[in-house]
Amino acid sequence: MRYWTVVGLLTLTGALWAQTPKSVIGFETPQHGWLVLPGAGGKVELTENPNDVKSGKRALRYTYTAAAGKLNAIVYLEAEPWAQGFRFWIKADRPALFALSLQEQGGERWVAPFWVSGNEWQRVTIALGDFTLAEDTKPVNNKLDMDEVEGLGLIDVSALFATTPEAAILFGDQTGTRVMWLDDFEFLSDAPARRAAPNTLDDFQRDYLVWMATAYTSLTREAGGMRVEYDMPFPYIFGALRAVAPNALRDTKGVEVVIQVKTPTTLAVFVEEQDGERWSATFEAGGESKPEPKRLLWSQFAITDDTKGKGDGKLTPATVKMLSLADWGALTEGGPTSNRWLVQSVRLVK
């Protein structure tokens, strides 16, 4: 799906006021440059409500309606070509997965997803190296060129794909009116330092999470890891999932999750391939005094019953596009429906 078109951008650019290059958009004046994506719904306005302003007197408020197949996004058409990263404060009225998107003139679109826990301001710092080519975009040179970027956008990803009846099984009812606030959007001349260890899919060292929670599950970033918590009186699919960049798992033998779980249970790792096949394997965890590695080889994974026949019946790591962690024990009779994990890292077994 194309989030904006070159024609739409050119039309809107002609209607915008002239803007001088800036490193910070503080939203203190009406000339902030952000607007609703052409074809999307919702309303952009400034708010002076002290509870909804991070700094200064004003912040941006975007109000919109989430519905199946409906895109909700705001865009800024004067991306600074010298920028090597972005930093901003964001708040949403409910937990949701958002994405910062960059659109190049040649058609390539790049996305960097991040989780917003809801009802509190959180800072997000994204380097150019955090962006990956959007799945529905045709590659041109497979390289993010900031001098070719003609616009950037903030997209509520949850409102786009988690509002279908099928998704409600995992994410609950995501439809209805939503509000997102934005303040102090910065263009960074230096990319944030990344010190990821070799063969690591996620070490949780960013100031944001790239995972998304299922319904009744909360995700928070902790020093050195991701906290997963849930406390419900009935069994549900409690867990977290994240996208996997193309070929990220190529030439791997499996995955290793370094995790600490409060109450003993059976956890499951799911991977989904581009052809729609899902594979899963389980491991026991609980009662650890500190995070411990749990290794699963691809040979231990079995195809899920609901995806048999969708592909070639063979798990090909290079085609994996999604990875999930779920409490499988919570779905069994007598299994814990209240638990807490600390995921310290997800490593690749070579």
Backbone torsions as a table, in degrees:
resi	resn	phi	psi	omega
1	MET	NA	131.7	-180.0
2	ARG	-87.3	124.4	-175.4
3	TYR	-81.4	-23.3	169.6
4	TRP	-157.0	165.4	-179.3
5	THR	-118.4	159.4	178.4
6	VAL	-61.6	-39.7	180.0
7	VAL	-61.5	-45.2	179.9
8	GLY	-62.4	-39.0	-179.9
9	LEU	-65.7	-45.4	-178.3
10	LEU	-64.1	-39.5	179.5
11	THR	-62.9	-45.1	-178.0
12	LEU	-72.0	-34.7	-179.7
13	THR	-60.9	-38.2	180.0
14	GLY	-65.2	-24.6	-178.4
15	ALA	-90.1	-11.0	-178.0
16	LEU	-80.6	152.1	173.5
17	TRP	-71.1	156.7	177.7
18	ALA	-67.2	136.7	-179.2
19	GLN	-125.9	135.7	175.3
20	THR	-85.0	151.5	179.2
21	PRO	-56.6	140.0	-179.3
22	LYS	-145.0	154.1	179.1
23	SER	-99.0	-21.4	-179.5
24	VAL	-135.9	131.5	172.3
25	ILE	-105.0	108.7	-174.1
26	GLY	-95.9	-7.6	178.2
27	PHE	62.3	28.8	178.7
28	GLU	-85.7	-16.6	178.9
29	THR	-126.6	159.4	-179.8
30	PRO	-62.6	-22.3	-177.6
31	GLN	-86.8	62.7	-178.0
32	HIS	-94.1	-20.4	173.1
33	GLY	91.7	-6.6	179.9
34	TRP	-91.2	142.3	179.4
35	LEU	-150.2	165.9	179.5
36	VAL	-69.5	136.2	178.1
37	LEU	-56.0	132.7	177.5
38	PRO	-54.8	128.0	-179.6
39	GLY	92.9	-15.7	177.7
40	ALA	-90.0	169.9	-179.5
41	GLY	-104.8	175.8	174.5
42	GLY	108.9	-179.8	-176.0
43	LYS	-138.8	133.3	176.3
44	VAL	-105.5	132.2	177.9
45	GLU	-155.7	165.7	176.3
46	LEU	-93.9	145.1	177.3
47	THR	-122.0	145.0	175.5
48	GLU	-113.2	9.4	177.2
49	ASN	-64.3	117.6	-176.8
50	PRO	-55.5	-29.5	-179.9
51	ASN	-71.5	-16.8	-176.2
52	ASP	-117.1	19.0	177.4
53	VAL	-121.5	127.9	179.6
54	LYS	-79.9	-45.4	178.6
55	SER	-148.1	157.3	-177.1
56	GLY	74.0	-152.7	-177.5
57	LYS	-106.4	-16.1	-174.1
58	ARG	-138.6	157.0	172.7
59	ALA	-143.6	166.4	178.9
60	LEU	-88.1	136.2	175.4
61	ARG	-121.7	129.2	178.5
62	TYR	-119.2	116.2	-179.9
63	THR	-110.1	132.1	-175.4
64	TYR	-155.1	172.1	-179.3
65	THR	-116.7	125.5	178.2
66	ALA	-88.6	130.1	178.5
67	ALA	-153.7	157.5	-177.2
68	ALA	-55.9	127.0	177.2
69	GLY	76.4	4.2	-177.5
70	LYS	-99.2	126.1	-179.7
71	LEU	-89.4	132.4	176.6
72	ASN	-125.1	118.8	-176.6
73	ALA	-160.4	153.9	171.3
74	ILE	-119.7	152.3	-174.8
75	VAL	-131.6	156.9	175.2
76	TYR	-130.4	123.7	-168.0
77	LEU	-99.6	8.6	-178.3
78	GLU	-122.7	53.9	-179.9
79	ALA	-62.2	133.6	-178.6
80	GLU	-77.2	121.6	-174.8
81	PRO	-66.5	-18.2	-178.7
82	TRP	-86.1	-9.2	-174.0
83	ALA	-64.2	135.9	175.1
84	GLN	-111.8	1.5	178.8
85	GLY	-178.9	176.1	-176.6
86	PHE	-140.4	146.0	177.1
87	ARG	-142.2	135.6	-177.1
88	PHE	-158.0	165.1	174.2
89	TRP	-106.2	135.8	-177.9
90	ILE	-140.8	148.1	176.5
91	LYS	-143.6	145.6	176.5
92	ALA	-132.9	157.5	-177.2
93	ASP	-81.3	-1.0	175.7
94	ARG	-158.5	158.8	177.9
95	PRO	-60.6	138.8	-177.9
96	ALA	-163.4	155.6	173.1
97	LEU	-96.3	121.6	176.3
98	PHE	-110.2	173.1	174.6
99	ALA	-148.6	140.3	168.8
100	LEU	-92.5	131.8	-174.5
101	SER	-124.8	141.7	176.9
102	LEU	-121.3	128.9	-179.1
103	GLN	-110.4	122.6	178.0
104	GLU	-91.7	155.7	179.2
105	GLN	-61.2	-32.5	-178.7
106	GLY	-76.1	-5.3	176.7
107	GLY	110.6	-17.9	179.1
108	GLU	-68.4	137.6	176.8
109	ARG	-124.2	133.8	-175.1
110	TRP	-118.4	141.1	-176.2
111	VAL	-131.7	148.6	174.5
112	ALA	-134.4	103.7	-177.8
113	PRO	-79.4	153.2	175.6
114	PHE	-154.0	147.1	-176.6
115	TRP	-92.9	133.2	174.6
116	VAL	-112.2	120.1	-172.4
117	SER	-74.3	-20.4	174.2
118	GLY	100.6	136.5	172.0
119	ASN	63.4	21.9	172.6
120	GLU	-155.7	147.3	178.7
121	TRP	-70.1	138.1	173.1
122	GLN	-140.0	145.9	-179.4
123	ARG	-92.9	139.0	179.3
124	VAL	-125.9	126.5	178.3
125	THR	-121.3	117.0	-174.4
126	ILE	-121.3	125.4	175.7
127	ALA	-91.8	159.6	177.9
128	LEU	-58.2	-32.5	179.5
129	GLY	-69.0	-11.0	178.6
130	ASP	-83.5	-13.3	-178.1
131	PHE	-82.2	143.4	173.1
132	THR	-125.3	155.6	-179.6
133	LEU	-66.4	130.8	-179.6
134	ALA	-60.0	142.6	-174.5
135	GLU	-59.8	-32.7	-176.2
136	ASP	-96.5	15.0	-179.2
137	THR	-105.1	134.9	177.8
138	LYS	-77.9	126.5	-179.1
139	PRO	-64.3	144.5	173.2
140	VAL	-110.6	-63.7	174.8
141	ASN	-129.0	7.0	179.0
142	ASN	54.1	35.6	-179.7
143	LYS	-141.4	130.5	178.2
144	LEU	-79.4	114.4	-179.4
145	ASP	-110.5	105.4	-177.3
146	MET	-62.8	-30.5	179.8
147	ASP	-72.3	-7.9	176.4
148	GLU	-102.7	-7.0	-177.0
149	VAL	-73.1	125.5	-178.5
150	GLU	-108.4	2.7	177.6
151	GLY	177.4	153.6	174.8
152	LEU	-128.5	157.6	-177.2
153	GLY	-143.8	158.4	172.0
154	LEU	-115.1	122.7	-172.0
155	ILE	-121.1	134.5	170.8
156	ASP	-84.7	97.0	-176.9
157	VAL	-67.8	-39.2	179.8
158	SER	-57.9	-42.5	-178.5
159	ALA	-67.0	-19.7	-178.4
160	LEU	-85.5	-48.1	-172.8
161	PHE	-111.8	-11.3	-177.8
162	ALA	-98.5	12.4	-178.2
163	THR	-103.8	2.4	178.0
164	THR	-77.9	156.0	178.0
165	PRO	-57.5	-36.0	179.4
166	GLU	-66.1	-39.8	-178.7
167	ALA	-70.2	-24.1	-178.5
168	ALA	-60.8	-24.5	178.4
169	ILE	-62.0	-37.1	-179.3
170	LEU	-92.9	-38.5	-168.8
171	PHE	-111.7	-1.0	-177.6
172	GLY	74.2	-172.4	-178.9
173	ASP	-77.5	113.1	-178.2
174	GLN	-104.7	4.4	-177.7
175	THR	-81.5	165.0	176.2
176	GLY	116.2	-177.2	-178.3
177	THR	-74.9	135.7	178.8
178	ARG	-129.6	158.2	177.6
179	VAL	-135.6	137.1	175.9
180	MET	-129.1	138.8	178.0
181	TRP	-117.6	145.3	-178.0
182	LEU	-135.3	138.7	178.6
183	ASP	-148.4	151.5	175.2
184	ASP	47.9	63.2	177.4
185	PHE	-82.4	120.2	-175.5
186	GLU	-113.3	142.7	167.6
187	PHE	-98.8	124.8	-174.7
188	LEU	-101.8	134.4	178.6
189	SER	-82.9	-18.7	177.5
190	ASP	-120.9	134.4	180.0
191	ALA	-71.8	140.5	175.5
192	PRO	-58.8	140.1	-179.6
193	ALA	-68.3	136.8	175.7
194	ARG	-122.9	129.6	-178.1
195	ARG	-122.1	43.8	-178.0
196	ALA	-63.7	135.2	177.9
197	ALA	-71.9	153.9	178.0
198	PRO	-58.9	149.0	177.4
199	ASN	58.1	37.9	178.6
200	THR	-118.5	125.7	175.9
201	LEU	-79.0	-40.2	178.9
202	ASP	-153.8	125.3	175.9
203	ASP	-114.3	4.9	173.1
204	PHE	58.5	34.7	179.6
205	GLN	-92.7	-8.9	174.8
206	ARG	-71.7	167.4	176.3
207	ASP	-88.6	15.7	175.9
208	TYR	-146.6	164.8	177.5
209	LEU	-103.5	145.6	175.8
210	VAL	-101.8	6.8	-179.7
211	TRP	-92.5	161.6	177.1
212	MET	-126.6	138.4	-177.7
213	ALA	-91.3	148.7	169.4
214	THR	-78.2	174.4	-178.7
215	ALA	-60.8	145.5	177.8
216	TYR	65.9	16.0	179.3
217	THR	-122.1	134.5	178.7
218	SER	-109.8	141.5	176.6
219	LEU	-119.2	130.5	174.5
220	THR	-138.7	147.8	178.1
221	ARG	-86.0	128.9	175.0
222	GLU	-118.4	158.9	177.5
223	ALA	-55.9	116.4	177.5
224	GLY	84.4	9.1	179.2
225	GLY	178.5	-171.3	179.3
226	MET	-119.6	125.1	178.0
227	ARG	-91.1	127.4	177.5
228	VAL	-116.7	124.7	-177.4
229	GLU	-137.3	148.0	174.0
230	TYR	-157.3	150.2	-178.1
231	ASP	-154.7	89.7	-178.1
232	MET	-131.1	151.1	-178.7
233	PRO	-81.5	-3.6	-178.4
234	PHE	-132.5	154.1	-178.8
235	PRO	-67.9	142.8	179.3
236	TYR	-153.4	171.2	176.5
237	ILE	-87.0	90.1	179.6
238	PHE	-87.7	127.8	179.9
239	GLY	175.8	-169.6	-178.5
240	ALA	-144.3	150.5	-180.0
241	LEU	-141.6	157.8	179.0
242	ARG	-148.6	152.5	175.6
243	ALA	-73.5	152.8	177.5
244	VAL	-121.4	128.3	-178.8
245	ALA	-64.2	148.1	178.5
246	PRO	-52.5	132.7	177.1
247	ASN	69.7	8.0	-179.3
248	ALA	-63.4	-28.9	-178.5
249	LEU	-103.7	12.0	179.7
250	ARG	-61.1	141.4	177.0
251	ASP	62.0	28.3	174.8
252	THR	-105.1	158.0	178.3
253	LYS	-104.0	-10.1	-179.6
254	GLY	165.3	-166.1	179.1
255	VAL	-129.7	155.3	177.8
256	GLU	-130.4	120.6	-179.8
257	VAL	-102.6	121.5	177.0
258	VAL	-94.4	111.3	-166.9
259	ILE	-146.7	150.8	173.7
260	GLN	-126.9	127.0	-176.2
261	VAL	-121.8	133.9	-176.1
262	LYS	-68.9	-56.1	-175.9
263	THR	-105.4	129.8	-178.7
264	PRO	-55.6	134.5	179.5
265	THR	-160.9	178.8	174.6
266	THR	-105.4	120.3	177.8
267	LEU	-102.5	151.9	179.6
268	ALA	-123.1	143.4	171.3
269	VAL	-109.4	126.6	176.1
270	PHE	-114.2	141.9	169.9
271	VAL	-128.2	141.5	179.0
272	GLU	-120.2	132.2	179.7
273	GLU	-90.6	167.4	-179.5
274	GLN	-62.6	-26.4	179.4
275	ASP	-84.7	2.6	176.0
276	GLY	98.3	-9.2	178.3
277	GLU	-72.4	137.9	174.8
278	ARG	-117.0	143.3	-179.0
279	TRP	-129.7	148.4	-177.2
280	SER	-143.0	154.7	174.1
281	ALA	-148.6	152.3	-175.6
282	THR	-120.6	161.3	174.0
283	PHE	-151.2	156.3	179.2
284	GLU	-91.9	140.5	179.0
285	ALA	-152.1	159.0	176.6
286	GLY	138.1	137.0	177.2
287	GLY	83.3	9.1	179.9
288	GLU	-69.4	145.3	177.4
289	SER	-80.3	-17.4	177.6
290	LYS	-157.6	165.2	179.4
291	PRO	-57.5	134.3	-179.5
292	GLU	-125.8	148.1	179.7
293	PRO	-75.6	134.1	175.1
294	LYS	-121.1	110.0	-172.8
295	ARG	-100.1	133.4	176.1
296	LEU	-129.9	126.0	176.6
297	LEU	-90.4	153.2	-179.0
298	TRP	-59.8	-27.9	179.3
299	SER	-65.4	-17.6	179.2
300	GLN	-87.4	-9.5	-176.5
301	PHE	-84.6	142.7	176.9
302	ALA	-121.6	146.8	179.8
303	ILE	-70.2	142.2	179.0
304	THR	-76.2	146.8	-175.8
305	ASP	-59.0	-34.3	-175.2
306	ASP	-78.3	-7.5	179.7
307	THR	-116.9	6.0	176.3
308	LYS	-62.3	134.7	179.6
309	GLY	89.7	-5.9	178.9
310	LYS	-78.9	-23.7	-178.0
311	GLY	-136.2	-146.7	-175.5
312	ASP	-92.5	2.8	178.5
313	GLY	73.6	17.7	-179.1
314	LYS	-132.1	130.0	178.4
315	LEU	-78.2	114.7	178.7
316	THR	-112.4	103.9	-174.6
317	PRO	-52.7	-36.3	-177.1
318	ALA	-64.0	-20.2	-177.8
319	THR	-99.0	4.5	179.7
320	VAL	-68.5	131.0	-179.1
321	LYS	-118.2	-10.4	-178.7
322	MET	-147.0	141.6	176.1
323	LEU	-130.6	135.9	-176.7
324	SER	-132.5	150.7	171.4
325	LEU	-121.2	132.7	-177.5
326	ALA	-143.8	150.6	176.0
327	ASP	-85.7	98.8	-178.7
328	TRP	-74.8	-31.6	180.0
329	GLY	-64.6	-28.5	-179.7
330	ALA	-65.5	-18.9	-179.3
331	LEU	-88.8	-5.5	-179.8
332	THR	-95.6	156.2	180.0
333	GLU	-62.1	126.7	-179.2
334	GLY	82.9	-0.5	179.8
335	GLY	-72.2	155.1	-177.9
336	PRO	-72.1	129.7	175.0
337	THR	-106.8	11.5	173.6
338	SER	-133.2	122.9	-176.2
339	ASN	-161.3	171.2	179.5
340	ARG	-148.7	130.1	176.7
341	TRP	-118.9	156.9	165.6
342	LEU	-125.8	110.4	178.2
343	VAL	-95.2	114.6	-175.7
344	GLN	-89.1	-34.3	177.1
345	SER	-166.6	159.2	172.0
346	VAL	-123.4	115.6	-174.5
347	ARG	-109.1	159.8	177.3
348	LEU	-101.2	131.7	177.8
349	VAL	-89.8	117.9	-178.9
350	LYS	-103.2	NA	NA
